[in-house]
C-alpha cells in the first residue's frame, strides 16, 4: 500500500497536482517558456556561412610547425597521453591526408561573409601559412580566396574573393551586450560536415585564458557543441546577429566536452578595419609586467581581497614609467573597468588605441590613487612583445630566511635591463625556507615588502626585524622575468 501511495504522489507531482487528505486537488502547473525556434536564423544566415579549405605543400609553414599554444596533434598523429598537454587545444579542421610522412595536406574550417564585395572572416589558425585557400558557399559555388591579412594574437584572418557578385552576408551584432544564460547558435563544418547547426547558451563572458593562449582576447564561453572544423564559424544570438567567432575548445579528446570559446565580434571587427587599412593590427601597451595577487600578498599588503594585478616590473621609457607606476603597485582598475584578476588587464590594454590617455587606479602603501597613463603601441616583433609582456616565474628569499646576498656588478645589471643601484644578487642559499621556495644563486632581489632594495645594506635593514611566523614578500628577478615570492619564517603562534 505504501509503495502505491508513493507512486501516486510522484505521478501527481509530475502532473502538477497536489495530494491532500481525502483526495487529489487540481493545481496550476508553473508556466514554462517555450524553447526558441532557430529555423529562421539558419535559413537567413546559412547562405553567408562558408566552408574553408586551406591547402599546404610539404614546404609550407603550417605543415612544419604548430601554432603557439595549439596543443593539437599534427596530421595523423595520435593524441598525447598527458591530459595536461591537451587543455585548450585548437581545432584546425580535419586533415585530408593522415599519414605523418605526408606533409602536403588540406585543412578544413569555417568562415562567414561580412560584405557583399567578398570579405570573409575566419580564424588565423585555419589558413596560417597556406599555399592556396578556397571557400565554398551553401549553393555550392566555389571561389579562390586571397588572405588580406591575419592577426595571430586575436586568431583572426581576413579573406577576400574577387570574382563574387552581390554575395550574401551576415548581420554583425554587439558582443558587449551578451549575458550568461542567453541562447546562441553556431553554424559550421565540424569534421567536414558542411552547414551543421548546433545551439546552446552563453556560459560566461570575459573569459581570459592566460598569457599562454591569446592573452589579449576576453572570450565568450558557451556550451554550444563545437568540434574540429567549426573553427572560424559564426556564433549567432537570437536576433540572428553574429556575436562571436568560434575559436577554441576545452577537451581531453579533441572533441566536444561542453566548453567552447568564441572571439567577441567587437574585437574581430576592430581587427578587420585595421587589416583593411594598414595590413596589421596595432595594440596598446601599458609597459608593465604583472602577476596575480596571491593570498600571501593579500596578507602582507593587508588587502581586502585578491582582485587586481600586481606590477612586478616596469618597462623603461614606457607610458607606465613616465606616469610613475612602480613595481609593487597593485592595479585595481583600468580606464574605469575594475580588474577581478590579473588576466583581465592585457585584453583591455590591447584594445586601447595607442596614444590614448587612460586613467589607471592603483594601490600603493595601502592607499588608492588614480594615475593618467599615455598608452604606447605594442611592438609588432614577437620577441619584443614577449619580453615586454611576459609572465613571471622567478623566486627569492632573504638573509633571515636562509640566503645571503651581494651587490650586482654593472654588466649583470645591464644584461637584466636594470637601472644603476637597483637590486642585489643572491650569492648563496643557506636555509630550507629559501630552498623550498625555489630560490637560486643569481636571482636578483628588487624589493622587500614593497621597499626598494638598492644595496646589501638596504636589504639587511629591510629584513633585520623578521620574526618567527612572519611572512616576507620579495620581488625577485631571474633572467628577464620577475615575480613576487612570499617566504614565511617557521615558528610563531
Buried (B, 14 or more C-beta within 10 A) or exposed (E): EEEEEEEEBEEBEEEEBEBEEEEBEEBEEEEEEEEEEBEEBBEBBBBBBBBBBBBBEEEBEBBEEBBBBBBBBBBEEEBEEEEEEBBBBBBBBBBBBEEEEBBBBBBBBBBBBBBEBBBBBBBBBBBBBBBBBBBBBBEEEEBEBEBBBBBBBBBBBBBBBEEBEEBBBBEBBEBEEBEEEBBBBBBBBBBBEBBBBBBBEBBEBBBBBBBEBBBBBBBBBBBBBBBBBBBBBBBBBBEBBBBBBBBBBBBEEBBBBBBBBBBBBBBBBBBBEBBBEEEEBBBBBBBBBBBBBBEBBBEBBEBEEBBBBBBBBBBEEBBBBEBEBBBBBBBBBBBEEEBBBBBBBBBBBBBBEBEEEBEBBBBBEEEEEEBEBBBBEBBEEEEEBBBBBBBBEBBBBBBBBBBBBEBBEEEBBEEBEBEEEBBBBBBEBBBEBBBEBBBBEEBBBBBBBBEBBBBBEBBBEBBEEBEEEBBBBBBBBBBBBBBBBBBBBEEEE
